């Protein structure tokens, strides 16, 4: 069982302790953190994260979307070793001009179940 601090960080009102997450939720939260962290944000791990923000004002053609998918896959392969068979979809959100939707599907290592994380930036 994998356990870590929950994301977003919080203190339990019931116990007064740091809230934690485990197993599948912990992995899902880790993927979100990797996707939402820009390299350079973490001083002790300056390479950590994904360069998604560099694509925000680009023309969202097929080539740009493929570059986004490659960047996300590459970052997750480096920073989240508990997942495999990573598939990424990048689309512009139809209802919100300028919003990027990134969906990541993956299998948890040594488990048959699939999970999915979707973020919008």
N, C-alpha and C positions, 0 to 999 in steps of 0.2 A: 504494500500500500504506500503510495506517494502522497505526502502531505506538505503543504506550504501555506504561506499567507495568502489570503483571498485577494482578488482584484475586482473592484478597487479596494484599497486598504481600508479597514474599518475595525472598530472596537465593538465587541459584543456588549449590548446593553444588559444582557442577562448575567454575564459572567465578569465583564470588565476586562476581558482578555482580547488579544488580537484574534480576529476572525480568521479561520483557516478553511482551506478547501482540500479535497483529496481526490486521488485517482483521476477519473474522467474530467471532472470539473477543473481540477488543477491543471491538467494538460490544456484544456480549452482556454483557460485564463492565460496560460503561458503563451499560447499562439496569439491571442489578442495583444498581449504586451509586446511581443516581437513585432507584430504588424504595426502597432501604433507608436513604437519608439523609433525615433530618427537617429541614425548613427551619429555619435558625438554627444548625445544627451547624457549618457552615463560616463562620468569622468574616469571611473575605474575600469570600464569596459567600452572604450570609445568606438569599437567596431560593431557593438551590439545593436541590433534593430534591422529595419528595412527602409530602403530609400524610396518609399512610396510618395512622399511629398514632392519630390523632384518632378513627378509626372502630372501634378495637378493642373497646370496651365498649358499642357501639351495638347495638340490635336489628337483626339482619341480615335485614331484609325486602327486598323488591324495590327499594324506593326507595333504601335505604342502599347496596345493591350497585351501583345505577346511579350514585350519587354517587361511589363509589369508582372506578368505571370512568372517569367524566368527569375526576376528579382525576388519575388515572394518565395518561390520554391527553393531557391538557393539559400536565402536567409533561414528558412525553416529547417533545411537539411543541416545547416551549421549549428543552429542554436537550440533546436528541439529534437533530441535523439530518441524520444519516446514515441515518435510517430513515423509512419512509412506510407508509401503509395500516395504521395501528395498530389492532389489535383487542384488547380487554381483557375478561377474564372474572374475576369475583370470586365466590368460593364459600366457605362455611365447610367446613372439613375434617371429614368424617363421622367419622373415627376419632379425632379429637382435639377435644374440646369447647373452644370459645373460640379456635381457630386459624383464621386467615384465609388462604386460598389465592388468590393473584392470578397469572393467566396472561396473558402478553402475546405476541401474534403480530404480526409485522411483515415488511415487505420492506425489504431494503437498497437504498438509492437507486442507480439505474443497474445493478441486478442483478435477475435473475429469481427468485433463490432466496428462500424464506421462512425465517424463523427464529422461535424461540419461547423465552421465558424464563418460568420459574415460580418464585415465591418463596412462602414461608410465614412468617407473622408471628403 
